[in-house]
Each structure stands twice: as structure tokens, then as C-alpha cells.
Amino acid sequence: MEISNSVSCFDEQMERIKLITGKRTQLELADLLGVKQSSISDAKRRGKIPSGWLVMLMRYKHANPDWVSGPVFVSFPPVEPHYETGDAAAERKADEEALRRLSPRMLAEELLRRIAISQNEAYCSKTDK
């Protein structure tokens, strides 16, 4: 199933996709969507957003497909996307990698510690007592 649109509506929808993804070129979008650049051009020529793209944007960018594929007059934006700086992304990736290396017990303790911190509570592990 594809969402059919006029060319101007398609352009509006592509602008919404670019806003959600932070990508500006067809090549960048194609890379993110896992398709060839020619697929972006083909979709533009047909004036249709493939439904698979909408599903991907919904899953990975938490985009509302109704907002992306809606008519031009739809005025409500999606939830404000969260964009990371290069430093923040590198820090998050390093943190994720460190968590992957923890044993299940240590991971559980780390998660409890983070929950306690997020709730402004002191946390002492069994080994701290």
C-alpha cells in the first residue's frame, strides 16, 4: 500500500520527513530508509510515499504516520524530535557499550542505581553496605 498524493502534497510530506529525520538530501534520506537514492526520486515522480517508509519512521523516529502523510493543511507538528550533538551521541554510545559489557547482576544494580538517582533518592548497593 502506498499513500497517494499530488506533487505539492508529496513535497510537503518530504519536508516533514526531513524535519523528523534531520536529513536534508535524497542521498541522506535513502541511506536512513535503507533504499537507493533512485527510490526517493521514483517516489517523487509518482507523488507517493511508500507505506514502508511511514512504518520505519514510526518505529525508529516515533513519527506519527498521519502527520507525515496528512494533507498540506494539517497544522499540528509531531512530538518535538530530540537531536543529539556529536558529543552527546558519542557519550550515549559509549554508555550503551559499557552497559552491554556488564554481567546481568551488575546491570540490574546499575539500573536500580539510575532509577534511584532519577527519583532523587540515595542508592547503596549491597557491596556498599
Number of C-alpha atoms within 10 A of each C-alpha: 8 13 13 16 18 13 14 13 18 25 16 18 22 20 15 18 23 16 15 22 20 14 16 13 11 17 15 15 20 17 13 14 18 12 13 14 16 12 15 20 13 13 15 18 11 14 20 22 22 16 15 12 17 21 15 16 20 14 11 9 15 14 23 18 17 11 17 24 24 17 16 14 8 11 9 7 13 16 10 9 13 10 11 10 9 9 9 11 12 12 12 13 12 12 11 11 11 11 15 11 10 12 10 11 9 13 15 12 16 16 13 15 17 14 13 14 12 10 9 9 11 9 15 12 11 7 5 6 5
